[in-house]
């Protein structure tokens, strides 16, 4: 009996030591990989395969993809365009989810369990602007044909604060000056979005494109558009393939790319990579 207990404790200790050593080895390997990868220009995933090959590992394409996805999940590398990566030295877009936004999301999930929708809040851009918006605007985009139903449902909980595809005059005349407003719009197909803490939100790439394309948002943010784009491209992780693909769906790919380049905030290596 004593021997069995001793043996169990011994095996457990060995397992813990092995696990700790394995974690240390993984962290050291990540450090070695970071030292190996270029920090001043984009690279392709084959460079990661080369790193492991030089360290005595021959890995399959499937295994390489798994490792690349792990590096992305840990925020060590990020996509900047299709098939191109870089060491992540910028912030990830992780906006604050307000209680009101969570309430809106919860109501949509409850009343429309099969609805495709995307949420975002104008307050998320305050970090990128010089002047702060006085009142927050929640933007809800839903699949075509469901706008009216969503609009009526939200009005039950947020009376006099919900607008359905408003034009400039409707917005100026009827928006609540002392409360947060909600806009329900028709979603553009293939809009970039992500599940963030269980809520479907717009990716930064989508918000930037919509900000440029929609006169409604340009009026709200007026002179801040340049600041928002400059700050976003300088300080946040952006996948330009995603951004420009969505811009193309809105018929503005060339125009938006020219506009971004005119701001002179991108490294020449990023520009060359995108234009390959």
Secondary structure, DSSP 8 states (H G I E B T S, - for coil): -HHHHHHHHHHHHHHHHHHHHHHHHHHHHHHHHHHHS-SSS-B-THHHHHHHHHTT----HHHHHHHHHHHHHTTSEEEEETTEEEE--SB-------HHHHHHHHHHHHH-TT--EEEEEGGGGGGG-SS--SS-EEEEEE-TT-HHHHHHHHHHHSTT-EEES--HHHHHHHS-SSS-EEEEEE--TT--EEEETTEEEE-HHHHHHHHHH-HHHHHHHGGGHHHHHHHHHHHB---HHHHHHHHHHTT-HHHHHHHHHHTT-S-HHHHHHHT-
